[in-house]
Amino acid sequence: MEITDIAALARDLAPTGVLRASVNLGNPVLAQGTPDAPGGVTVDLAGEVARRLGLPVEFQCFDAARKSYEAMASGRADLCFLAVEPAREAEIAFTAPYVHIEGMYAVPAGSALRTPQDVDSAGVRIGVKQGSAYDLFLTRTLRHATVVRGSDGVDAFHAEKLEVAAGIRQPLTAHVAGRPELRLVEPAFMTIRQAVGTTRERSPETVRFLSETVAELTASGFVADALGRSGQDPALAAPVA
């Protein structure tokens, strides 16, 4: 790509002259640390995109995906790292996924609910983190069960004595560990496809640049290495298309 093309991409993606990356610290697989010192695969990806464009990078950190989405959709951020969901695609142009994670259910150990299909039953209430990928997915796919939203799905599950908690496999597994009164429901009820996104106001060339960059970084092992450095399973890197 010519230098002039890179300069044009940088102006389009980061009109302030700084690449503002929206980071969701509420997803411990993708980001860890503090707002002052974030880390993880999303931070590494944002840094690499900024490096290729010759830009400084600024991290805007949030504790929930919905807040990260709002920053992107409102123009306060230039780049986001969110799960691909139809409710978000109206505002955001996504790359192919760079990470696949799983949405899981946890239930009381004595629950009669044994499979994800069992969970979608009348009278079943599921605690979810408001605006999360699995909130959006369950809202559009459940036919009988009820979604109960909170700042944290597991907290809502305990506080309201719900039948089911929904969450990401890794933190939900950690929560259940050492709590014999709880168990996971296998298998996962969804695959969460984490991708890089920007607003649809950006040029097709900018979106193509992001898509090609993410595909290259996934295929080269950059994503798997970044996951490993941050203490996550490198196998969570998305399959190469």
Secondary structure, DSSP 8 states (H G I E B T S, - for coil): --HHHHHHHHHHH-TTSSEEEEEETT-TTT-EEETTEEESHHHHHHHHHHHHHT--EEEEEESSHHHHHHHHHTTS-SEEEEE--HHHHTTEEE-S-SEEEEEEEEEETT-S--SHHHHSSTT-EEEEETT-HHHHHHHHH-SSSEEEEESSHHHHHHHTT-SEEEEEHHHHHHHHTT-TTEEEEEEEEEEEEEEEEEETTS-HHHHHHHHHHHHHHHHTTHHHHHHHHTTS-GGGB----
